[in-house]
Amino acid sequence: MPVVSFKFDKILVERKKELEAPIKVNIDTKIVDIKQEDVPLAGGAKQLVLRFFYDYIVEYAPNQAEIKMQGNLVYYEPKAELDEVMKEWKKSKKISAKVTRAVLNNVLMRCQIKALVLAQDVNLPPHIRLPLLTASKKEDKAEYTG
């Protein structure tokens, strides 16, 4: 997997007021910057990597609460591919779909889990739909015989 490191730099959870219906949840995830770095390896060698800086925001609208996370992750591929990513980023602030998928899927996986825990800590509803069990018609008519 090309993502070799992930970390949070800033986490903010704020409940701005008591929640009122209707609540609309907006989720925004974006890459805000990319930097090339040389990471030291064992034996004194160095490896070129890209550090992606991201923002992840969950907004409970209208202006009721928000969860913000900022951080970065380290992405590794062969040097030619990293050079191509940086060239495109410097030119147009865009990156290929393959790299975007790898980076943002990693950010979403980690941030959504963290946001669920943080939302629970400040008594906010989950920002994503969680699976629930439902009763079938047959179960509704069955009686407990314990």
N, C-alpha and C positions, 0 to 999 in steps of 0.2 A: 504494500500500500504506500502511495506517495506521501501521505501525511505522517510525519515522524515525531511530531511534538505538538501539544495543544495547551494553551493556558488562558486563564482569565486575567485581565489587567484591572477591570473595574466592574463592579456589580452594584446596581441601584434598584431597590424595590420601594415604591412609594404608593401609599394609599392616600389619595388627595381628599377624599370625602367618603361618606357612607354611600354604598352602591345603590343605584336606582335603576329600575328597568326603564327602557330597554338598555342592555349593555351590548355594545358592539366591540368585538375584539379584533384589533388590527396587528398583524405581525409583519415586521420588516427586517430583512436580513440583507446585509450588503458588505462587499469588500471595499474598504476605504483606502487602502494603500498596499503596495508590494515593495519589498526591498530585497536586494541580493546581499547575501552574507557568506562568509567563509567560516565553516564550523570546524574546529580542531578535532582530529581523530587520533586514535592511539598511534604512537610512533612519530608524532609531530606532523603528520600529513594534514591537509585541510581539504574540506569538501564544500563545493559551492551548493547553496540551497537558496530557496526563496522564502521569505517570511511574509505571510499574508496577514494584514490587520483587518479585523472585522467589527461590525456593529450588529447587535441583535436587539430588537426592541419589540416588546409586547405592550400595546396601548389598549386600555379598557376605556372606550369612548362612551359618552362624551366627557372627556377630561376627569375621569374618576380614579384611575390608578395607572401605573406603568411599571414595567420591569425593563431595565436597560443593562446590557452586558457588552463590554468591549474586551477584546483580547487579540491574540495572534496565534498562528500555527505555522509550523515549519513544513515546507513541501520539498520533496526530493525527487528528481528525475535526472536523466543524463544531461550533461552541460548544454548540449545543442538545444534540447527542448526548453530548458530554463532560459536560455538566451532568447529564444523565440517568444516565450511568454513575456519577458521583460521588454522586448522590442515593441510588441503589440500594446502593452500597458502604457509605455511612455508615449506611444504614438496616439492612441485613441481611448485610453482608460478602459479597454475591453480585453477579455481573455477568451480562449477557446472554450467550447462547450464541455469538452472532456475535463479540463482543469477546473472549470467552474463547478461541475458536478462533484468532483472529488473534494474540493475545498468546502463548498456550501453544504453538502450532505454531512460532512464531518461537523461543521458548525451547528447545523440544525439538530443533529443527533444529540450532541452534548448540551447545547443551550436549551432545547425544549425540555429535557429531563431536569436540568437545573431550575428552569423557570417554573415547572410544575411544583417542585419542592418549595421554592420561594413564595409562590402564590399561596400555597397551603399555609406557610408560616405566617402570612399576614391576612389570612382568611379571604382570599380572592378565589373566584371559581376557576377551574382549569381553563386554560386558553386553547386547548385542543380537545377534540371529542375523544373521550375514553370509552372503551368497550363496556357494555352493560349486559347483564343477563335479563331476558324478558320471559314472561310466562307464555306458554302456548295455550290455545283454547282448551286442549285436553287437560293440561295441568290445572287450569282454573276450576274445572269441575271435579277433579279428584279430591278425595278426602283423606286426611291423615289417619292411619289406623294404628300407629305406634304401639 
